[in-house]
Amino acid sequence: MTSHQIQLLFLGLAAILVVAHVLGRLARYIGQPAVVGELIGGILLGPTVLGPVLGNYLFPVGLRGTLSALADVGVGLFMLGLGYELERQAVGGRRGAVAGVAAGSMLVPAVAAVPLGLWLAGRHQAGHTAGFVLFIVAAVAVTAFPVLARIVADTGLARSRVGVIALAAAAVDDVVAWVLLAVALAVSTASADTAWQLVLLPLYALVMGLVVRPLMRRLLGMTGVGTLGLALVLGFALLSGAATEWMGLHFIFGTFAAGLCLPRDRGTGSDGREIDLRESLLARITPLATTLLLPTYFVVAGLSVDVRGLDTSNLVELILILLVAIGGKLIGTFAGARLTGIDGHEASILASLMNTRGLTELVVLTAGLQAGILDQALYTLLVLTALMTTAMTGPLLWLIGRRRSRATRAAASSHLEEPRTLGTVLPVTGDGSFGHQGKLSDNGFHRSSR
């Protein structure tokens, strides 16, 4: 790189840090997850607002490869952490409810996405119709587990029935969505020269589960979670990502699988004390990704979003995508919850939570764009969908809380028996806003995450 390119790279990274973190804090202040503000920041730094002239000066074409490389490392670390955070939830006797919510929240939007995908395939000249439709199904049906986990914690739902069910169902949904995405990418991008590499995928899965997983447990037990242990984890994740990329899948599947294979038990810290391996490793991995690399990922994604290039026909497409994505999730989750005996109020909360997409959706969409499945216009529409559905969660929960509060006050004023409330599941105050335990006010979340 020349001296001028280095100057522009540092200038661009500084702009990314300022815009992403300022807008992320602003989003949290007004009751939204940070990902909403950071994603808006990426769009603001792209051609939609800056235009091609200023945008190309701040992020010239010659530097976008370097930014993309940094962004890929960031999303790889994100997927590593996501795989490490996923685990079997302590669902107890709620397995039926979890199965119903997970099935409803996946099947209804997936079925609705099939005709939508077929229609969009003809309008956007999809190279492989089956792969394109599978990709649309995965994009519509995914739920952002990290955002959902943060919202559940911030609203005081983590130890409640509705919170446990939501987290367990979201984990199931994400795994299914990643499988669908893997199949879509394999079908869409496989060629005669590389198709044989996909045959190695079952062997890769067996090696990861039967060999690598116990080996990582033993090695981390020997090294602890100091510098050597962290280097071991990161090197393992990078090698796993390289393996899946070589097999014709996206590297995100390899880093995600690496997170699934890391041990969840306790280990030894650098000072010899017993610590929680997962919490300690995530505490060291997450700051690097969230402070610099993921904001860079948002900007790289935003450079491909150009709202100015949309026309009236694209607006019709956006409306239909929103109807399928939002309607499918809300109706499917609500119906699945009700069929398993959950009351209407809790089913409404679950439906609102499962509609959250966040950064997970953006990872899916970027993989589709890089693989050539999506064109720029459709990518822009789906990014807007991810932004809108994530921003809906806070207001929907607030409306549900107010509705419950009004019903409670109406019952009390009529001297009727007070209906059963959620108690610790979703506390509300007299004015209909969420109480202190939920850490919500009329403005929504005080603190949130991706």
C-alpha positions as CSV (number, residue, x, y, z in Angstrom):
1,M,0.0,0.0,0.0
2,T,1.2,3.5,-0.8
3,S,1.4,6.2,1.9
4,H,-1.7,7.9,0.5
5,Q,-3.7,4.7,0.7
6,I,-2.6,4.1,4.3
7,Q,-3.7,7.6,5.1
8,L,-7.1,7.0,3.5
9,L,-7.4,3.6,5.3
10,F,-6.8,5.2,8.7
11,L,-9.2,8.1,7.9
12,G,-11.9,5.6,6.8
13,L,-11.5,3.4,9.9
14,A,-11.7,6.5,12.1
15,A,-14.9,7.6,10.4
16,I,-16.3,4.1,10.8
17,L,-15.5,4.0,14.5
18,V,-17.1,7.4,15.2
19,V,-20.2,6.9,13.1
20,A,-20.9,3.3,14.2
21,H,-20.4,3.9,17.9
22,V,-22.2,7.3,18.1
23,L,-25.2,5.9,16.2
24,G,-25.1,2.7,18.1
25,R,-25.3,4.6,21.4
26,L,-28.1,6.8,20.0
27,A,-30.0,3.7,19.0
28,R,-29.8,2.3,22.5
29,Y,-30.8,5.7,23.9
30,I,-34.1,5.7,21.9
31,G,-34.8,2.0,22.8
32,Q,-33.3,0.1,19.9
33,P,-30.6,-2.5,19.6
34,A,-27.2,-1.1,18.8
35,V,-27.1,-3.0,15.5
36,V,-29.9,-0.7,14.2
37,G,-27.8,2.4,14.6
38,E,-24.6,0.8,13.4
39,L,-26.4,-0.5,10.3
40,I,-27.8,2.9,9.6
41,G,-24.3,4.3,10.0
42,G,-23.1,1.9,7.3
43,I,-25.8,3.0,5.0
44,L,-25.0,6.7,5.7
45,L,-21.4,6.1,4.7
46,G,-22.4,4.4,1.5
47,P,-23.6,5.8,-1.8
48,T,-27.1,6.4,-0.5
49,V,-26.1,9.6,1.4
50,L,-22.5,10.4,0.4
51,G,-23.0,9.7,-3.3
52,P,-20.5,8.1,-5.6
53,V,-18.0,11.0,-5.5
54,L,-17.6,11.6,-1.8
55,G,-18.1,7.9,-1.0
56,N,-15.3,6.9,-3.5
57,Y,-13.0,9.5,-2.0
58,L,-13.5,8.3,1.6
59,F,-13.6,4.6,0.6
60,P,-11.8,4.3,-2.7
61,V,-12.2,1.1,-4.8
62,G,-8.5,0.3,-4.2
63,L,-9.1,0.1,-0.4
64,R,-12.3,-1.8,-0.4
65,G,-10.5,-5.1,-0.7
66,T,-8.6,-4.3,2.5
67,L,-11.8,-3.2,4.3
68,S,-13.5,-6.3,3.1
69,A,-10.7,-8.5,4.5
70,L,-11.0,-6.8,7.9
71,A,-14.8,-7.2,7.8
72,D,-14.5,-10.9,7.0
73,V,-12.2,-11.4,10.0
74,G,-14.8,-9.5,12.1
75,V,-17.8,-11.6,11.0
76,G,-15.7,-14.8,11.4
77,L,-15.1,-13.8,15.0
78,F,-18.8,-13.0,15.4
79,M,-19.8,-16.4,14.1
80,L,-17.2,-18.1,16.4
81,G,-18.8,-16.4,19.3
82,L,-22.3,-17.1,18.1
83,G,-21.5,-20.8,17.8
84,Y,-19.9,-20.8,21.3
85,E,-22.9,-19.1,22.9
86,L,-25.4,-21.6,21.5
87,E,-26.2,-24.5,23.7
88,R,-29.1,-26.6,24.8
89,Q,-31.3,-24.4,26.9
90,A,-32.6,-25.7,30.3
91,V,-36.1,-26.2,28.8
92,G,-37.2,-28.7,31.4
93,G,-40.7,-29.7,30.7
94,R,-41.2,-27.1,28.0
95,R,-39.8,-29.1,25.1
96,G,-43.3,-29.3,23.5
97,A,-43.6,-25.5,23.7
98,V,-40.1,-25.0,22.3
99,A,-40.8,-27.4,19.4
100,G,-44.1,-25.7,18.6
101,V,-42.7,-22.1,18.6
102,A,-39.6,-23.2,16.6
103,A,-41.7,-25.1,14.1
104,G,-44.3,-22.3,13.7
105,S,-41.7,-19.5,13.4
106,M,-39.8,-21.4,10.7
107,L,-42.4,-23.3,8.7
108,V,-45.0,-20.5,8.1
109,P,-42.5,-17.9,6.8
110,A,-40.6,-20.6,4.9
111,V,-43.8,-21.8,3.1
112,A,-44.8,-18.2,2.4
113,A,-41.2,-17.5,1.1
114,V,-41.4,-20.2,-1.6
115,P,-43.8,-18.4,-4.0
116,L,-42.1,-15.1,-3.1
117,G,-38.7,-16.5,-4.1
118,L,-40.1,-17.9,-7.3
119,W,-41.5,-14.5,-8.2
120,L,-38.3,-12.6,-7.3
121,A,-36.2,-15.2,-9.2
122,G,-37.8,-14.2,-12.4
123,R,-37.5,-10.5,-11.7
124,H,-33.9,-10.6,-10.7
125,Q,-32.6,-13.1,-13.2
126,A,-31.5,-15.7,-10.7
127,G,-28.9,-18.0,-12.1
128,H,-30.1,-21.0,-10.2
129,T,-33.8,-20.9,-9.3
130,A,-33.8,-23.7,-6.6
131,G,-30.7,-22.2,-4.9
132,F,-32.2,-18.7,-5.0
133,V,-35.5,-19.9,-3.5
134,L,-33.7,-21.7,-0.7
135,F,-31.7,-18.6,0.0
136,I,-34.9,-16.5,0.3
137,V,-36.4,-19.1,2.6
138,A,-33.3,-18.9,4.9
139,A,-33.2,-15.1,4.8
140,V,-36.9,-14.8,5.7
141,A,-37.0,-17.5,8.4
142,V,-33.8,-16.6,10.3
143,T,-34.0,-15.2,13.9
144,A,-31.1,-13.2,15.3
145,F,-30.1,-15.2,18.4
146,P,-27.5,-12.7,19.8
147,V,-30.0,-9.8,19.6
148,L,-32.8,-11.9,21.1
149,A,-30.5,-13.1,23.9
150,R,-29.6,-9.5,24.8
151,I,-33.3,-8.3,24.6
152,V,-34.4,-11.2,26.8
153,A,-31.8,-10.4,29.4
154,D,-32.5,-6.6,29.4
155,T,-36.2,-7.1,29.8
156,G,-35.9,-9.4,32.8
157,L,-37.2,-12.4,30.8
158,A,-34.1,-14.6,31.0
159,R,-35.3,-16.8,33.9
160,S,-38.9,-16.8,32.9
161,R,-40.8,-19.4,30.9
162,V,-41.3,-17.1,27.9
163,G,-37.6,-16.1,27.9
164,V,-36.4,-19.7,28.0
165,I,-38.8,-20.8,25.3
166,A,-37.8,-17.9,23.0
167,L,-34.0,-18.5,23.4
168,A,-34.3,-22.3,22.8
169,A,-36.6,-21.8,19.8
170,A,-34.3,-19.1,18.3
171,A,-31.3,-21.5,18.7
172,V,-33.2,-24.2,16.8
173,D,-34.3,-21.6,14.1
174,D,-30.7,-20.4,13.6
175,V,-29.3,-23.9,13.2
176,V,-32.0,-24.8,10.6
177,A,-31.4,-21.4,8.8
178,W,-27.7,-22.0,8.6
179,V,-28.3,-25.5,7.1
180,L,-30.7,-24.0,4.5
181,L,-28.1,-21.3,3.7
182,A,-25.4,-23.9,3.3
183,V,-27.5,-25.9,0.9
184,A,-28.5,-22.8,-1.0
185,L,-24.9,-21.7,-1.4
186,A,-23.8,-25.2,-2.4
187,V,-26.6,-25.5,-5.0
188,S,-26.0,-22.1,-6.4
189,T,-22.2,-22.0,-6.6
190,A,-21.2,-25.6,-7.1
191,S,-19.6,-26.4,-10.5
192,A,-18.4,-29.7,-12.0
193,D,-14.9,-28.9,-11.0
194,T,-15.6,-28.2,-7.3
195,A,-18.8,-30.3,-6.6
196,W,-16.7,-33.3,-5.4
197,Q,-15.4,-31.2,-2.5
198,L,-18.9,-31.0,-1.0
199,V,-18.8,-34.8,-0.6
200,L,-16.2,-34.1,2.1
201,L,-18.7,-32.1,4.2
202,P,-20.0,-35.2,6.1
203,L,-16.4,-36.2,6.8
204,Y,-15.7,-32.7,8.0
205,A,-18.7,-32.8,10.4
206,L,-17.6,-36.2,11.8
207,V,-14.0,-35.0,12.3
208,M,-15.2,-31.8,14.0
209,G,-17.6,-33.7,16.4
210,L,-15.6,-36.8,17.1
211,V,-12.0,-35.7,17.0
212,V,-11.6,-32.0,17.2
213,R,-14.2,-31.3,20.0
214,P,-12.5,-33.7,22.5
215,L,-9.1,-32.6,21.4
216,M,-9.9,-28.9,22.0
217,R,-11.3,-29.7,25.4
218,R,-8.0,-31.5,26.3
219,L,-5.7,-28.8,24.8
220,L,-7.6,-25.9,26.5
221,G,-7.5,-27.9,29.7
222,M,-3.7,-28.0,29.4
223,T,-3.1,-24.4,28.2
224,G,-5.9,-22.5,30.0
225,V,-7.3,-19.4,28.5
226,G,-4.2,-17.2,28.5
227,T,-2.5,-16.0,25.4
228,L,-1.7,-19.5,24.2
229,G,-5.2,-20.7,24.7
230,L,-6.7,-17.7,22.9
231,A,-4.2,-18.2,20.0
232,L,-5.2,-21.9,19.8
233,V,-8.9,-21.0,19.6
234,L,-8.5,-18.3,17.0
235,G,-6.2,-20.5,14.9
236,F,-8.6,-23.4,15.1
237,A,-11.5,-21.1,14.0
238,L,-9.5,-19.7,11.0
239,L,-8.5,-23.2,9.9
240,S,-12.1,-24.4,10.1
241,G,-13.3,-21.4,8.1
242,A,-10.7,-22.0,5.5
243,A,-11.8,-25.7,5.2
244,T,-15.5,-24.8,4.6
245,E,-14.5,-22.1,2.1
246,W,-12.4,-24.6,0.2
247,M,-15.3,-27.0,0.2
248,G,-17.4,-24.5,-1.7
249,L,-19.3,-23.2,1.3
250,H,-18.9,-19.8,3.0
251,F,-16.2,-19.5,5.7
252,I,-18.8,-18.4,8.2
253,F,-19.9,-22.0,8.5
254,G,-16.5,-23.1,9.5
255,T,-16.0,-20.5,12.2
256,F,-19.6,-21.2,13.4
257,A,-18.8,-24.9,13.7
258,A,-15.6,-24.1,15.5
259,G,-17.6,-22.3,18.2
260,L,-19.9,-25.3,18.5
261,C,-16.9,-27.5,19.1
262,L,-15.3,-25.4,21.9
263,P,-15.7,-26.8,25.5
264,R,-18.3,-25.3,27.8
265,D,-16.9,-26.7,31.1
266,R,-14.6,-25.0,33.6
267,G,-10.9,-24.6,33.1
268,T,-7.8,-22.9,34.5
269,G,-6.9,-19.2,34.0
270,S,-3.5,-17.7,33.6
271,D,-3.2,-17.3,37.4
272,G,-4.1,-20.9,38.1
273,R,-7.6,-20.3,39.3
274,E,-10.6,-22.2,38.1
275,I,-12.7,-20.1,35.7
276,D,-15.6,-20.6,33.2
277,L,-13.9,-21.3,29.8
278,R,-16.6,-19.9,27.7
279,E,-17.1,-16.6,29.6
280,S,-13.4,-16.0,29.7
281,L,-12.8,-16.7,26.0
282,L,-15.8,-14.7,24.9
283,A,-14.7,-11.8,27.1
284,R,-11.4,-11.7,25.1
285,I,-12.8,-12.3,21.6
286,T,-15.9,-10.1,21.6
287,P,-14.3,-6.7,22.3
288,L,-12.0,-7.0,19.2
289,A,-14.9,-7.9,17.0
290,T,-17.5,-5.4,18.3
291,T,-15.2,-2.4,18.7
292,L,-13.6,-2.2,15.2
293,L,-14.1,-5.2,13.0
294,L,-17.9,-5.5,13.0
295,P,-18.4,-1.7,12.5
296,T,-16.2,-2.2,9.4
297,Y,-18.4,-5.0,8.3
298,F,-21.4,-2.7,8.6
299,V,-19.8,-0.1,6.4
300,V,-18.7,-2.7,3.8
301,A,-22.3,-3.9,3.7
302,G,-23.5,-0.4,3.5
303,L,-21.4,0.3,0.5
304,S,-23.5,-2.1,-1.4
305,V,-26.8,-0.5,-0.3
306,D,-28.0,2.2,-2.6
307,V,-31.6,3.3,-1.8
308,R,-31.4,5.9,-4.6
309,G,-31.3,3.2,-7.2
310,L,-34.7,1.8,-6.2
311,D,-37.8,2.4,-8.2
312,T,-41.5,1.9,-7.8
313,S,-41.4,-1.8,-8.7
314,N,-38.7,-2.3,-6.0
315,L,-41.1,-0.6,-3.5
316,V,-43.7,-3.3,-4.4
317,E,-41.1,-6.0,-3.8
318,L,-40.1,-4.5,-0.5
319,I,-43.8,-4.4,0.7
320,L,-44.2,-8.1,-0.3
321,I,-41.0,-9.1,1.4
322,L,-42.0,-7.3,4.6
323,L,-45.4,-8.9,4.5
324,V,-43.9,-12.4,4.2
325,A,-41.1,-11.8,6.7
326,I,-43.1,-10.1,9.4
327,G,-46.5,-11.8,8.8
328,G,-44.9,-15.2,8.6
329,K,-42.9,-14.8,11.8
330,L,-45.7,-13.2,13.8
331,I,-48.5,-15.6,12.7
332,G,-46.3,-18.7,12.7
333,T,-44.8,-18.1,16.2
334,F,-48.2,-17.1,17.7
335,A,-50.0,-20.1,16.2
336,G,-47.2,-22.5,17.2
337,A,-47.3,-21.1,20.8
338,R,-51.1,-21.3,21.1
339,L,-51.2,-24.8,19.8
340,T,-48.9,-25.9,22.6
341,G,-51.1,-24.3,25.3
342,I,-49.4,-21.0,25.8
343,D,-51.8,-18.1,26.5
344,G,-52.4,-15.3,24.0
345,H,-50.3,-12.7,25.9
346,E,-47.2,-14.8,26.2
347,A,-47.7,-16.0,22.6
348,S,-47.7,-12.3,21.5
349,I,-44.4,-11.7,23.3
350,L,-42.8,-14.7,21.7
351,A,-44.0,-13.6,18.3
352,S,-42.5,-10.2,18.8
353,L,-39.1,-11.6,19.9
354,M,-38.8,-14.2,17.2
355,N,-39.3,-11.5,14.5
356,T,-35.9,-10.0,15.5
357,R,-33.2,-10.5,12.8
358,G,-30.3,-8.1,13.4
359,L,-26.7,-8.8,12.4
360,T,-27.4,-12.5,11.8
361,E,-29.6,-11.6,8.9
362,L,-26.9,-9.2,7.5
363,V,-24.4,-12.1,7.6
364,V,-26.8,-14.2,5.6
365,L,-27.4,-11.4,3.0
366,T,-23.7,-10.6,2.6
367,A,-23.0,-14.3,1.9
368,G,-25.7,-14.3,-0.7
369,L,-24.3,-11.1,-2.3
370,Q,-20.7,-12.4,-2.4
371,A,-21.9,-15.7,-3.9
372,G,-23.7,-13.8,-6.7
373,I,-27.2,-15.1,-5.6
374,L,-28.4,-11.5,-4.9
375,D,-28.1,-8.4,-7.0
376,Q,-27.5,-5.0,-5.5
377,A,-31.2,-4.0,-5.6
378,L,-32.5,-7.1,-3.9
379,Y,-29.7,-7.0,-1.4
380,T,-30.7,-3.4,-0.5
381,L,-34.4,-4.5,-0.1
382,L,-33.5,-7.4,2.2
383,V,-31.1,-5.2,4.3
384,L,-34.0,-2.7,4.8
385,T,-36.2,-5.6,5.9
386,A,-33.6,-6.7,8.5
387,L,-33.4,-3.2,9.8
388,M,-37.2,-2.7,10.0
389,T,-37.9,-6.1,11.6
390,T,-35.2,-5.6,14.3
391,A,-36.4,-2.0,15.0
392,M,-40.0,-3.4,15.5
393,T,-39.2,-5.5,18.5
394,G,-39.0,-2.8,21.2
395,P,-42.2,-1.0,20.1
396,L,-44.1,-4.2,19.8
397,L,-43.2,-5.3,23.4
398,W,-44.1,-1.9,24.6
399,L,-47.6,-2.1,23.0
400,I,-48.1,-5.6,24.4
401,G,-47.2,-4.3,27.9
402,R,-49.7,-1.4,27.6
403,R,-52.4,-3.6,26.3
404,R,-51.9,-6.0,29.3
405,S,-51.9,-3.0,31.7
406,R,-55.2,-1.7,30.3
407,A,-56.8,-5.1,30.6
408,T,-55.6,-5.4,34.2
409,R,-56.9,-1.9,35.2
410,A,-60.2,-2.6,33.4
411,A,-60.7,-5.8,35.3
412,A,-59.8,-4.1,38.6
413,S,-62.2,-1.3,38.0
414,S,-65.0,-3.8,37.3
415,H,-64.4,-5.6,40.6
416,L,-63.7,-8.7,38.6
417,E,-61.1,-11.2,39.5
418,E,-57.7,-9.9,38.3
419,P,-56.5,-11.9,35.4
420,R,-53.2,-13.8,35.7
421,T,-50.3,-11.6,34.7
422,L,-46.8,-12.6,33.7
423,G,-45.3,-11.4,36.9
424,T,-41.5,-11.8,36.5
425,V,-42.0,-12.7,32.9
426,L,-43.0,-9.2,31.7
427,P,-43.6,-6.8,34.6
428,V,-45.6,-3.6,33.8
429,T,-46.3,-0.5,35.8
430,G,-49.5,1.4,36.2
431,D,-48.9,3.6,33.2
432,G,-48.5,0.6,30.9
433,S,-44.7,0.9,30.5
434,F,-42.4,-1.9,31.5
435,G,-41.3,-1.8,35.1
436,H,-37.8,-1.5,36.6
437,Q,-37.1,-5.2,36.5
438,G,-37.6,-5.1,32.7
439,K,-35.3,-2.1,32.3
440,L,-37.7,-0.6,29.8
441,S,-39.6,2.6,29.8
442,D,-41.9,4.4,27.4
443,N,-38.9,4.9,25.2
444,G,-38.0,1.2,25.1
445,F,-34.7,-0.4,25.9
446,H,-32.1,1.4,28.0
447,R,-29.5,-1.1,26.9
448,S,-29.3,-3.6,24.0
449,S,-27.1,-5.4,21.7
450,R,-26.7,-6.9,18.3
